[in-house]
Amino acid sequence: MKLSFLTTLLCFTLPTTAFAYGVKSGGDTSTNKQGSNAFSMPSNNLPISKRLDFSVGNSFFRNPWVQAPATTDARDGLGPLFNTNGCQNCHIKDGRGHPPEEGEDQAVSMLVRMSIPALTDAQKQQLIQSGVIPEPTYGDQLEDFAIPNAKPEGKIKIEYEKFNVTFSDGEKIELRKPKLILHDLNYGELHPDTMLSARVAPPMIGLGLLESISVETLQQLAELQAKEGKGISGKLNQVWDAQTQSTAVGRFGWKAGQPTLIQQDAAAFNGDLGLTSTLFPTENCSPKQTICAELPNGNSPDDENVEVSNKIMNFVEFYSQHLAVPIRRSTTDSSVLRGQELFEDVGCASCHTPEIKTAKREELPSLSEQTIHPYTDMLLHDMGEGLADHRPEFLATGTEWRTPPLWGLGYTEEVNGHTYFLHDGRARNAMEAVLWHGGEAQAAKNKVLNLSKADRTALIAFLNSL
């Protein structure tokens, strides 16, 4: 992709038509499927010969894993500490997770990251490969479930502080700020400097397309933002690639902490389900927890002596690469078209990039050279104090987050039965999510606060058309 093309794209000179923003957000991979299974379809251009690979990957993603030893030895080894026993339990119908309701103490599709500040020279050196310094007793993630004969690490509860934000016409909207509470900790006290960050599971659609955007394109997006001088200054995270044993561009996770889908998948198997793989061959117990060594595991000498073999991991990777993005809806509606104009005018498109072209990928032709409309630049941005978790991850600071893709946003309620957005699900609808924007997005939020009621309705109509 040439910089001249990106300049045309990001100066927002595209005509305000459905064609300009694209009905097929995922290019030729887009699916026409609607309803509760809209996020679970294979790429529309995936050959029939490859759909069996997709289905096999889906089975390992969807079906529960069990405690070892078991007769189902292809799916044993769960735990002993875990957050869920199957990927679909968090990515419900391949969609978006949600926080526990206020007062509940089980976070089925939300987890809590933990770490402590890097103070010593050894810890600072460790950051090159780990990105964070895990909490000494509980590691970098709280596991709130355990197999029989084991105790979970603890329980998670959320309380909310609520306050009103007022639009220029006097209408008020209530926002809620979560407070994390960890209780019933079974392995000792937390380190006094522990940093916590709640994370809900993001949608799985279009991930292979995002992986297929070239590094050069992402770098050009960052360079263009800096040159425009509008206060938008995205940057790429630089993270550790366990396959190549080198630093690589971060793409996945709320702070872009993972470089590839296969590493993202392997890290989730390890942290969320307590399963080992060749990328993460060690159980998810901290050095202070002996439970992983004391209880049986599912490691097999026939499968690289891990619980998730390379063969299974490759199927899951293929599945997660080829989940299709559903087409946009209501693209010719006058309110949607007005909302599209406002999306550009207030500055949302500065980070939520409307159009990108994927690179050529000989090994993955369905994802190759696709013109897509993901509404993300894949870059880290300072989102201000309101959204800050104060927990750095590799180069991402405590106020920085990767721009989340917006494609499929309008399908959230029918797929997942809710409209909770942002990294911790605090926003109960799209407008609440907009009003949590600060930092580099403060100017855009201020413009939204000054929109008329009709224009606010149009902006949300556009977002719901995605």
Stockholm file with secondary structure:
# STOCKHOLM 1.0

chainA/1-466         MKLSFLTTLLCFTLPTTAFAYGVKSGGDTSTNKQGSNAFSMPSNNLPISKRLDFSVGNSFFRNPWVQAPATTDARDGLGPLFNTNGCQNCHIKDGRGHPPEEGEDQAVSMLVRMSIPALTDAQKQQLIQSGVIPEPTYGDQLEDFAIPNAKPEGKIKIEYEKFNVTFSDGEKIELRKPKLILHDLNYGELHPDTMLSARVAPPMIGLGLLESISVETLQQLAELQAKEGKGISGKLNQVWDAQTQSTAVGRFGWKAGQPTLIQQDAAAFNGDLGLTSTLFPTENCSPKQTICAELPNGNSPDDENVEVSNKIMNFVEFYSQHLAVPIRRSTTDSSVLRGQELFEDVGCASCHTPEIKTAKREELPSLSEQTIHPYTDMLLHDMGEGLADHRPEFLATGTEWRTPPLWGLGYTEEVNGHTYFLHDGRARNAMEAVLWHGGEAQAAKNKVLNLSKADRTALIAFLNSL
#=GR chainA/1-466 SS CCHHHHHHHHTTCSCSSHHHHCSCTTGGGCBCCCSTTTTSCBCTTCCHHHHHHHHHHHHHHHSCCBCSSCSCGGGBCCCSEESCSSHHHHSGGGSCCCCCCTTCCCCTTEEEEEEBCCCSHHHHHHHHHHSSBCBTTTBTBCCCEECTTSCCSCEEEEEEEEEEEECTTSCEEEEEEEEEEEECCSSCCCCTTCEEEEEECCCCTTHHHHHTSCHHHHHHHHHHHHHHTSSCCCBCCEEEETTTTEEEECCBTTTTCBSSHHHHHHHHHHHHHCCCCSSSCSCSCCTTCCHHHHSCCCCBTTTTTBSSCHHHHHHHHHHHHSBCCBCCCCTTCHHHHHHHHHHHHTTGGGTSCSCEECCCCTTCGGGTTCEECCSCCCCEEECCSTTCCCCCBTTBCTTEEECCCCTTGGGHHHHHSCCCBSTTSCBSSHHHHHHTCCGGGHHHHHHHHTSCHHHHHHHHHHHHHC
#=GC SS_cons         CCHHHHHHHHTTCSCSSHHHHCSCTTGGGCBCCCSTTTTSCBCTTCCHHHHHHHHHHHHHHHSCCBCSSCSCGGGBCCCSEESCSSHHHHSGGGSCCCCCCTTCCCCTTEEEEEEBCCCSHHHHHHHHHHSSBCBTTTBTBCCCEECTTSCCSCEEEEEEEEEEEECTTSCEEEEEEEEEEEECCSSCCCCTTCEEEEEECCCCTTHHHHHTSCHHHHHHHHHHHHHHTSSCCCBCCEEEETTTTEEEECCBTTTTCBSSHHHHHHHHHHHHHCCCCSSSCSCSCCTTCCHHHHSCCCCBTTTTTBSSCHHHHHHHHHHHHSBCCBCCCCTTCHHHHHHHHHHHHTTGGGTSCSCEECCCCTTCGGGTTCEECCSCCCCEEECCSTTCCCCCBTTBCTTEEECCCCTTGGGHHHHHSCCCBSTTSCBSSHHHHHHTCCGGGHHHHHHHHTSCHHHHHHHHHHHHHC
//
